[in-house]
C-alpha cells in the first residue's frame, strides 16, 4: 500500500473552493487503476491547514496517475492554496 499526502494552508475564504477542487481530483483518482481511497482532512491544532490523502495499491499506480493528470488538474483547480509539504508513506502493518 502507498499513501500520498499533500498538506496545504488554505485561507478561510478559499476552503469551499479547496474542498470542491479536492472532490474533482478524487473523482479522477477514483477511475484510476490501483486507487483505494481518498480523504480531505483538517489538521488539529493548526489554523488553516488541510491535507489531501490518497491511498493506492502501489507507488507505481500513484505515479501513473500523477504523470497523466497532475498538471491538467492543477490548471482546473480554483482555490488559491499554499503547499506546506508532500508526504509519501509505505504501508507496513495493517489491522482492521
C-alpha positions in Angstrom: 0.0 0.0 0.0 1.2 3.5 -0.8 -0.3 6.7 0.7 0.4 10.2 -0.7 -0.4 13.2 1.5 -0.3 16.9 0.5 -0.5 19.4 3.4 -2.0 22.8 2.4 -2.5 26.1 4.0 -5.9 27.3 3.0 -7.3 30.7 3.9 -10.9 30.6 5.3 -12.4 32.3 2.2 -10.8 29.6 0.0 -11.9 26.5 2.0 -15.1 25.9 0.0 -13.2 26.1 -3.3 -10.4 23.9 -1.9 -13.0 21.2 -0.9 -14.7 21.4 -4.3 -11.3 21.1 -6.1 -10.4 18.1 -3.9 -13.6 16.3 -4.9 -12.7 16.9 -8.6 -9.3 15.4 -8.0 -10.8 12.5 -6.2 -13.3 11.8 -9.0 -10.4 11.3 -11.4 -8.4 9.2 -9.0 -11.4 7.0 -8.3 -11.3 5.9 -12.0 -7.6 5.2 -11.9 -6.1 1.7 -11.6 -4.8 0.9 -8.1 -6.8 3.7 -6.4 -8.1 2.6 -2.9 -9.4 5.7 -1.0 -9.3 9.5 -0.7 -9.8 11.7 2.3 -9.8 15.5 2.9 -8.6 16.2 6.4 -8.4 19.3 8.7 -5.3 19.3 10.8 -6.0 19.6 14.6 -4.2 22.3 16.5 -3.2 24.3 13.4 -5.1 27.1 11.8 -6.0 26.9 8.1 -4.2 23.6 7.5 -5.8 20.8 5.4 -4.5 17.6 4.0 -5.5 15.7 0.9 -4.8 12.0 1.5 -4.7 9.4 -1.3 -4.3 5.7 -0.8 -3.1 3.5 -3.6 -2.2 -0.2 -4.1 1.3 0.8 -5.2 3.6 3.8 -5.8 3.6 2.9 -9.5 -0.2 3.4 -9.6 0.1 6.8 -8.0 2.9 7.9 -10.4 0.9 6.8 -13.4 -2.0 8.9 -12.3 0.2 11.9 -11.5 2.0 11.7 -14.8 -1.3 11.7 -16.7 -3.5 14.1 -14.7 -1.5 16.3 -12.2 -0.7 19.3 -14.4 -4.1 19.3 -16.0 -5.9 19.1 -12.7 -3.8 21.9 -11.2 -4.9 24.0 -14.1 -8.6 23.2 -13.3 -8.3 24.0 -9.6 -9.8 27.3 -8.5 -8.7 27.6 -4.8 -5.6 29.6 -4.0 -3.6 27.4 -1.6 -0.1 27.1 -0.3 1.6 23.7 -0.3 3.3 23.1 3.0 4.6 19.6 2.3 4.3 16.4 0.4 4.5 13.1 2.3 4.8 9.6 0.7 4.1 6.7 3.1 4.6 3.0 2.5 2.2 0.6 4.4 4.0 -1.9 6.6 1.4 -3.3 9.1 -2.4 -3.1 8.9 -5.2 -4.1 11.3 -8.9 -3.7 10.6 
